[in-house]
Amino acid sequence: MGFDVKNTTFFGLFDLLFPHSCRCCGRLGDVLCERCKKHNNSCIIKICARCKKSIAECKCVCPVYTVAWREGVMSDLVEEYKYKSVRDIAKILAEMLNDAIPSSVSEALIVPLPTIGRHIRERGFDHTRLLAENLAKCRPGFRVQEIIKRCGKNVQVGADEKTRKLQASKAYEVLQKVDATKRYLLLDDVWTTGASMEAAMKVIRKAGAKDVMGAVVVAGR
């Protein structure tokens, strides 16, 4: 608890003394100014990470809604949020993700994929949970429910696809009873091989969930 409070105070003072500048044009005020949001709409393609098709064309039973490919300014924003602890980026990414999720998904329990404890301590916050909290603010029918637990401490960054899939297959377990009448939206920041998301989907469906989908900010081609 004390660690979180100290970090919250530190980042609040830091933002006051050193206000954000737009990551595209450098204008002071926001991480991404309104003008650059409109200018960068061309990179927001709204795809399903599983089938690599546009959301309109996706036929997946469990789609994974995605804002854009992992490149350009979108990749930069995710990297800065995840590895440089720029918390205000969470709101921008959540708004973009909300826009990528069809309006027909009016209600859902957002389940953030759990972050390794060591990474939370290093960053001072859980970046996936913060993203989930911001996404939940975008739609009245969304709320966060942390019902998946990470087992083990394997780090997937740098691992090959075979290793990622093996690690992910043993990475999660469900903490509480799943409501088969509810829609579950599993949330992560990046889809690389899809191993983590696929494993989490498998676990929650095995626990009894019938309506499962996913969402990630960016995906590799």
SEGU-847133 format. One record per atom (N, C-alpha, C): residue in one letter; atom name; x, y, z. Coordinates in steps of 0.1 Angstrom, whole numbers. Atoms other than C-alpha are relative to their C-alpha. Example, Ala and Ser with C-alpha at 12.3 -4.5 7.8 and 13.67 -1.06 7.14 Angstrom:
resn name X Y Z
a N 9 -12 0 $
a CA 123 -45 78 $
a C 9 12 0 $
s N -9 -11 0 $
s CA 137 -11 71 $
s C -8 11 8 $
! end
This chain:
resn name X Y Z
m N 8 -12 0 $
m CA 0 0 0 $
m C 9 12 0 $
g N -8 -11 -1 $
g CA 27 24 10 $
g C 8 3 -13 $
f N -8 -2 12 $
f CA 46 18 -22 $
f C -9 7 -11 $
d N 9 -6 10 $
d CA 15 27 -44 $
d C -2 15 3 $
v N 2 -14 -4 $
v CA 9 59 -24 $
v C 12 8 -4 $
k N -12 -7 3 $
k CA 45 70 -27 $
k C 1 3 -15 $
n N -1 -1 15 $
n CA 45 64 -65 $
n C -11 9 -5 $
t N 11 -9 4 $
t CA 11 81 -69 $
t C 4 15 2 $
t N -4 -13 -4 $
t CA 24 112 -51 $
t C 11 5 -9 $
f N -12 -4 9 $
f CA 57 112 -71 $
f C -5 4 -14 $
f N 4 -2 14 $
f CA 40 109 -105 $
f C -9 12 -1 $
g N 9 -12 1 $
g CA 14 136 -96 $
g C 9 13 0 $
l N -9 -12 0 $
l CA 42 161 -87 $
l C 8 1 -13 $
f N -8 0 12 $
f CA 62 151 -117 $
f C -8 5 -12 $
d N 9 -6 10 $
d CA 32 158 -140 $
d C -2 14 1 $
l N 2 -14 -2 $
l CA 27 191 -124 $
l C 12 9 -4 $
l N -12 -7 3 $
l CA 63 202 -128 $
l C 4 -2 -15 $
f N -4 3 14 $
f CA 68 186 -162 $
f C -12 -5 -8 $
p N 12 3 7 $
p CA 36 187 -182 $
p C 2 -9 -12 $
h N -1 8 12 $
h CA 30 162 -210 $
h C 1 8 -13 $
s N 0 -6 13 $
s CA 37 170 -246 $
s C -5 -10 -10 $
c N 5 10 9 $
c CA 21 154 -276 $
c C 11 -8 -6 $
r N -10 9 5 $
r CA 41 124 -288 $
r C 2 2 -15 $
c N -1 -2 14 $
c CA 35 135 -324 $
c C 6 13 -4 $
c N -4 -13 4 $
c CA 38 172 -327 $
c C 8 8 11 $
g N -8 -7 -11 $
g CA 54 182 -293 $
g C -8 11 7 $
r N 8 -10 -7 $
r CA 26 205 -283 $
r C -2 -3 15 $
l N 2 2 -14 $
l CA 23 209 -245 $
l C -14 -2 3 $
g N 13 2 -5 $
g CA -7 196 -227 $
g C -5 -14 1 $
d N 5 13 0 $
d CA -16 161 -237 $
d C 10 -10 -6 $
v N -9 10 6 $
v CA 1 128 -245 $
v C -2 -1 -15 $
l N 3 0 14 $
l CA -16 129 -279 $
l C -11 11 -1 $
c N 9 -11 1 $
c CA -33 162 -288 $
c C -12 -4 -10 $
e N 11 3 8 $
e CA -67 163 -305 $
e C 3 0 -15 $
r N -4 -1 15 $
r CA -52 174 -339 $
r C 7 -13 -4 $
c N -8 12 4 $
c CA -28 145 -339 $
c C -8 -13 1 $
k N 9 12 -1 $
k CA -55 120 -328 $
k C -7 -1 -13 $
k N 7 1 13 $
k CA -74 129 -360 $
k C 10 -3 -11 $
h N -10 2 11 $
h CA -42 129 -381 $
h C 4 -15 0 $
n N -5 14 -1 $
n CA -33 94 -368 $
n C -11 -10 -1 $
n N 11 9 1 $
n CA -67 79 -374 $
n C 3 -10 -11 $
s N -3 10 10 $
s CA -52 62 -405 $
s C 7 -12 5 $
c N -7 12 -6 $
c CA -32 39 -383 $
c C -9 -8 9 $
i N 9 7 -9 $
i CA -62 29 -362 $
i C -9 -8 -10 $
i N 7 8 11 $
i CA -75 0 -384 $
i C -11 -9 6 $
k N 11 8 -6 $
k CA -97 -19 -359 $
k C -1 -14 -6 $
i N -1 14 5 $
i CA -88 -56 -365 $
i C -3 -10 11 $
c N 0 11 -10 $
c CA -93 -89 -348 $
c C 14 -6 0 $
a N -14 5 -1 $
a CA -58 -101 -336 $
a C 0 -15 -4 $
r N 0 14 3 $
r CA -68 -137 -340 $
r C 0 -4 -15 $
c N 1 3 15 $
c CA -78 -138 -377 $
c C 6 10 -9 $
k N -7 -10 8 $
k CA -60 -106 -388 $
k C -10 7 -10 $
k N 10 -7 9 $
k CA -92 -94 -405 $
k C -6 12 7 $
s N 7 -11 -7 $
s CA -111 -62 -399 $
s C -11 -5 9 $
i N 10 4 -10 $
i CA -136 -63 -371 $
i C -13 -3 -7 $
a N 12 2 8 $
a CA -164 -60 -397 $
a C 0 -13 -7 $
e N -1 12 8 $
e CA -151 -91 -415 $
e C 2 -12 9 $
c N -3 11 -9 $
c CA -142 -112 -384 $
c C -12 -9 3 $
k N 10 10 -3 $
k CA -161 -144 -379 $
k C 4 -9 12 $
c N -5 8 -12 $
c CA -142 -157 -348 $
c C -11 -1 10 $
v N 10 2 -11 $
v CA -163 -172 -321 $
v C 4 8 12 $
c N -5 -8 -10 $
c CA -140 -155 -296 $
c C 9 11 -6 $
p N -8 -10 6 $
p CA -128 -123 -313 $
p C 9 7 10 $
v N -9 -8 -8 $
v CA -99 -102 -300 $
v C 1 13 -7 $
y N 0 -13 6 $
y CA -106 -66 -307 $
y C 13 8 2 $
t N -13 -6 -1 $
t CA -75 -46 -315 $
t C -1 14 -7 $
v N 0 -14 5 $
v CA -69 -9 -322 $
v C 8 1 -13 $
a N -9 -2 11 $
a CA -39 -12 -346 $
a C 11 -10 0 $
w N -12 8 0 $
w CA -8 -30 -357 $
w C 10 6 9 $
r N -11 -4 -9 $
r CA 22 -28 -334 $
r C 11 7 -8 $
e N -10 -8 7 $
e CA 40 -1 -353 $
e C -3 15 1 $
g N 2 -15 0 $
g CA 44 37 -356 $
g C -3 5 14 $
v N 3 -7 -12 $
v CA 30 60 -330 $
v C -8 -9 10 $
m N 7 9 -9 $
m CA 7 32 -315 $
m C 10 -8 7 $
s N -10 8 -7 $
s CA 37 10 -308 $
s C 7 9 10 $
d N -7 -9 -8 $
d CA 55 40 -293 $
d C -8 3 13 $
l N 8 -3 -11 $
l CA 26 48 -270 $
l C -1 -11 10 $
v N 1 12 -8 $
v CA 23 13 -257 $
v C 13 -3 7 $
e N -13 2 -6 $
e CA 60 10 -251 $
e C 3 10 11 $
e N -3 -11 -10 $
e CA 62 43 -232 $
e C -9 -3 12 $
y N 9 3 -11 $
y CA 32 33 -211 $
y C 5 -11 8 $
k N -3 12 -7 $
k CA 44 -1 -203 $
k C 14 0 6 $
y N -13 0 -5 $
y CA 81 5 -198 $
y C 6 12 6 $
k N -4 -12 -6 $
k CA 84 41 -188 $
k C -10 6 10 $
s N 10 -3 -11 $
s CA 54 42 -165 $
s C -7 13 -2 $
v N 8 -12 3 $
v CA 36 71 -182 $
v C -15 -3 2 $
r N 13 4 -3 $
r CA 3 65 -165 $
r C -11 6 -8 $
d N 10 -7 7 $
d CA -17 91 -184 $
d C -3 -6 -14 $
i N 2 6 13 $
i CA -13 71 -216 $
i C -11 -10 1 $
a N 10 10 -2 $
a CA -37 46 -201 $
a C -14 5 -5 $
k N 13 -6 4 $
k CA -67 69 -207 $
k C -1 1 -15 $
i N 0 -1 15 $
i CA -57 75 -244 $
i C -2 -13 -6 $
l N 1 14 6 $
l CA -53 38 -251 $
l C -13 -6 3 $
a N 13 5 -4 $
a CA -85 29 -233 $
a C -11 6 -9 $
e N 10 -7 9 $
e CA -105 55 -254 $
e C 1 -6 -14 $
m N -2 6 13 $
m CA -90 41 -286 $
m C -5 -15 0 $
l N 4 14 -1 $
l CA -97 5 -275 $
l C -16 0 1 $
n N 15 0 -1 $
n CA -133 14 -266 $
n C -6 3 -14 $
d N 4 -3 13 $
d CA -137 28 -301 $
d C 1 -12 -9 $
a N -2 12 8 $
a CA -125 -4 -316 $
a C -9 -12 3 $
i N 9 11 -4 $
i CA -149 -26 -296 $
i C -14 4 -5 $
p N 13 -4 6 $
p CA -183 -27 -314 $
p C -10 5 11 $
s N 10 -5 -9 $
s CA -211 -8 -298 $
s C -10 -10 5 $
s N 9 11 -4 $
s CA -231 -40 -297 $
s C 5 -7 13 $
v N -6 5 -13 $
v CA -208 -51 -268 $
v C -3 10 11 $
s N 4 -11 -9 $
s CA -227 -29 -244 $
s C 2 -4 15 $
e N -3 4 -13 $
e CA -221 -50 -213 $
e C 11 -11 0 $
a N -11 10 -1 $
a CA -190 -70 -202 $
a C 7 1 13 $
l N -9 0 -11 $
l CA -169 -80 -173 $
l C 14 0 -5 $
i N -13 -1 5 $
i CA -134 -68 -181 $
i C 10 -8 9 $
v N -9 8 -8 $
v CA -108 -93 -169 $
v C 14 3 -5 $
p N -14 -3 4 $
p CA -72 -79 -171 $
p C 8 -12 2 $
l N -10 11 -2 $
l CA -46 -106 -177 $
l C 10 5 10 $
p N -9 -4 -12 $
p CA -25 -105 -145 $
p C 14 2 -4 $
t N -14 -4 3 $
t CA 9 -89 -146 $
t C 9 -7 10 $
i N -10 6 -9 $
i CA 40 -105 -131 $
i C 3 10 12 $
g N -2 -8 -12 $
g CA 45 -92 -95 $
g C 12 9 -1 $
r N -12 -8 1 $
r CA 80 -81 -102 $
r C -1 12 -9 $
h N 2 -11 9 $
h CA 70 -60 -131 $
h C -9 11 6 $
i N 8 -10 -6 $
i CA 43 -43 -110 $
i C 9 8 10 $
r N -9 -7 -10 $
r CA 69 -34 -83 $
r C 10 9 -8 $
e N -9 -8 8 $
e CA 93 -21 -110 $
e C -6 12 -5 $
r N 7 -11 6 $
r CA 67 1 -126 $
r C -7 9 10 $
g N 8 -7 -10 $
g CA 49 11 -95 $
g C -15 -1 -1 $
f N 15 2 2 $
f CA 15 1 -108 $
f C -2 -12 -10 $
d N 4 11 9 $
d CA -3 -27 -127 $
d C -5 6 -12 $
h N 3 -7 12 $
h CA -4 -14 -162 $
h C -13 -6 -7 $
t N 11 6 6 $
t CA -30 -39 -174 $
t C -13 3 8 $
r N 12 -3 -8 $
r CA -54 -33 -145 $
r C -4 15 -2 $
l N 3 -14 3 $
l CA -51 5 -150 $
l C -7 2 -13 $
l N 7 -1 13 $
l CA -60 1 -186 $
l C -14 -5 1 $
a N 14 5 -2 $
a CA -90 -20 -176 $
a C -9 10 7 $
e N 8 -10 -8 $
e CA -101 6 -151 $
e C -4 12 -9 $
n N 4 -11 9 $
n CA -100 33 -178 $
n C -10 -4 -10 $
l N 10 5 10 $
l CA -118 11 -203 $
l C -14 -1 6 $
a N 12 1 -6 $
a CA -145 5 -178 $
a C -8 13 2 $
k N 6 -13 -1 $
k CA -151 42 -175 $
k C -6 5 -14 $
c N 5 -4 14 $
c CA -159 44 -213 $
c C -14 -5 -3 $
r N 14 5 3 $
r CA -191 24 -212 $
r C -7 -4 13 $
p N 7 3 -13 $
p CA -217 22 -184 $
p C -1 -15 3 $
g N 2 14 -2 $
g CA -221 -16 -189 $
g C 13 -8 2 $
f N -13 7 -2 $
f CA -184 -24 -184 $
f C 4 2 14 $
r N -6 0 -13 $
r CA -169 -33 -151 $
r C 11 -10 1 $
v N -12 8 -1 $
v CA -136 -48 -140 $
v C -2 -11 10 $
q N 0 12 -9 $
q CA -134 -83 -124 $
q C 12 -8 -1 $
e N -13 7 1 $
e CA -100 -97 -116 $
e C -2 -15 5 $
i N 3 13 -4 $
i CA -108 -134 -116 $
i C 10 -10 -5 $
i N -10 9 5 $
i CA -77 -149 -132 $
i C 13 3 7 $
k N -13 -1 -7 $
k CA -45 -155 -113 $
k C 11 -6 -8 $
r N -12 5 7 $
r CA -10 -159 -128 $
r C 7 -10 9 $
c N -7 11 -7 $
c CA 8 -191 -118 $
c C 15 0 -5 $
g N -14 0 4 $
g CA 46 -189 -119 $
g C 5 14 -3 $
k N -6 -13 2 $
k CA 70 -161 -128 $
k C 7 1 -14 $
n N -6 0 13 $
n CA 79 -168 -164 $
n C -2 13 -7 $
v N 1 -12 8 $
v CA 87 -138 -185 $
v C 1 -3 -15 $
q N 1 4 14 $
q CA 77 -141 -222 $
q C 8 9 -9 $
v N -8 -9 9 $
v CA 96 -111 -236 $
v C 13 -6 -4 $
g N -12 5 5 $
g CA 123 -124 -258 $
g C -1 -15 -3 $
a N 1 14 2 $
a CA 110 -160 -258 $
a C -6 -3 -14 $
d N 6 3 13 $
d CA 102 -178 -291 $
d C -14 -5 2 $
e N 14 3 0 $
e CA 67 -188 -301 $
e C -3 -13 8 $
k N 2 13 -7 $
k CA 70 -224 -289 $
k C 1 1 15 $
t N -2 -1 -14 $
t CA 83 -214 -255 $
t C -11 8 6 $
r N 11 -8 -5 $
r CA 56 -187 -251 $
r C -12 -8 2 $
k N 12 8 -1 $
k CA 29 -212 -258 $
k C 0 -10 11 $
l N -2 9 -11 $
l CA 43 -237 -234 $
l C -2 7 14 $
q N 1 -7 -13 $
q CA 47 -211 -206 $
q C -15 4 2 $
a N 14 -5 -1 $
a CA 12 -196 -213 $
a C -10 -11 4 $
s N 9 11 -3 $
s CA -5 -230 -211 $
s C -1 -4 14 $
k N 0 3 -14 $
k CA 5 -233 -175 $
k C -1 13 9 $
a N -2 -13 -7 $
a CA 3 -196 -166 $
a C -12 5 8 $
y N 12 -6 -6 $
y CA -33 -190 -154 $
y C -9 -10 7 $
e N 11 8 -6 $
e CA -60 -203 -131 $
e C -11 10 4 $
v N 11 -8 -3 $
v CA -94 -190 -123 $
v C -2 0 15 $
l N 1 -2 -15 $
l CA -99 -176 -87 $
l C -13 -3 6 $
q N 13 1 -6 $
q CA -136 -178 -83 $
q C -10 -5 -11 $
k N 10 6 9 $
k CA -168 -192 -98 $
k C -3 10 -12 $
v N 4 -8 11 $
v CA -176 -180 -133 $
v C -15 0 -3 $
d N 15 -1 3 $
d CA -211 -168 -142 $
d C -2 -2 -15 $
a N 2 3 14 $
a CA -221 -185 -174 $
a C -10 9 -8 $
t N 9 -10 6 $
t CA -247 -158 -181 $
t C 6 13 -4 $
k N -7 -13 3 $
k CA -221 -130 -183 $
k C 9 -1 -12 $
r N -10 -1 11 $
r CA -199 -118 -211 $
r C 13 4 6 $
y N -13 -3 -5 $
y CA -162 -118 -203 $
y C 9 5 -11 $
l N -9 -6 10 $
l CA -138 -95 -221 $
l C 14 0 6 $
l N -13 1 -6 $
l CA -102 -105 -214 $
l C 9 11 -7 $
l N -7 -12 5 $
l CA -78 -76 -217 $
l C 15 -1 2 $
d N -14 -1 0 $
d CA -41 -73 -225 $
d C 5 12 -8 $
d N -5 -12 8 $
d CA -19 -46 -240 $
d C 5 -4 -14 $
v N -6 4 13 $
v CA -1 -65 -268 $
v C -3 -14 -3 $
w N 1 13 5 $
w CA -7 -95 -289 $
w C 12 -3 -9 $
t N -12 3 8 $
t CA 26 -110 -301 $
t C -2 -13 -7 $
t N 3 13 6 $
t CA 20 -147 -307 $
t C -15 -4 4 $
g N 13 3 -4 $
g CA -14 -147 -289 $
g C 0 -11 11 $
a N -1 11 -9 $
a CA -2 -174 -265 $
a C -7 3 14 $
s N 6 -4 -13 $
s CA -12 -155 -233 $
s C -15 1 -1 $
m N 15 -2 1 $
m CA -47 -145 -245 $
m C -7 -13 -3 $
e N 7 13 3 $
e CA -55 -179 -260 $
e C 0 -9 13 $
a N 0 8 -12 $
a CA -44 -196 -227 $
a C -10 5 10 $
a N 10 -5 -9 $
a CA -65 -173 -206 $
a C -14 -2 -4 $
m N 13 4 6 $
m CA -95 -178 -229 $
m C -4 -14 3 $
k N 2 14 -2 $
k CA -91 -215 -226 $
k C -4 -3 15 $
v N 2 2 -14 $
v CA -89 -214 -188 $
v C -14 5 5 $
i N 13 -5 -5 $
i CA -120 -192 -183 $
i C -12 -7 -7 $
r N 11 8 6 $
r CA -141 -212 -208 $
r C -1 -13 7 $
k N 0 13 -8 $
k CA -131 -244 -190 $
k C -7 2 13 $
a N 6 -2 -13 $
a CA -143 -228 -158 $
a C -15 3 -1 $
g N 15 -1 2 $
g CA -178 -223 -174 $
g C -5 12 -7 $
a N 4 -12 8 $
a CA -178 -190 -193 $
a C -4 -4 -14 $
k N 6 3 14 $
k CA -199 -192 -225 $
k C 3 11 -10 $
d N -2 -12 9 $
d CA -195 -157 -239 $
d C 14 6 3 $
v N -13 -5 -3 $
v CA -158 -149 -241 $
v C 6 7 -12 $
m N -7 -7 11 $
m CA -139 -123 -262 $
m C 12 7 6 $
g N -13 -7 -5 $
g CA -106 -104 -259 $
g C 1 13 -6 $
a N -3 -13 6 $
a CA -92 -70 -265 $
a C 15 3 4 $
v N -14 -4 -2 $
v CA -56 -58 -269 $
v C 2 13 -8 $
v N -2 -13 6 $
v CA -43 -24 -279 $
v C 6 -2 -14 $
v N -6 2 13 $
v CA -19 -35 -306 $
v C 4 -15 -2 $
a N -3 14 3 $
a CA -10 -67 -324 $
a C 11 0 -11 $
g N -10 2 10 $
g CA 20 -80 -344 $
g C -7 -5 -13 $
r N 5 5 13 $
r CA 14 -87 -381 $
r C 2 -15 -1 $
! end
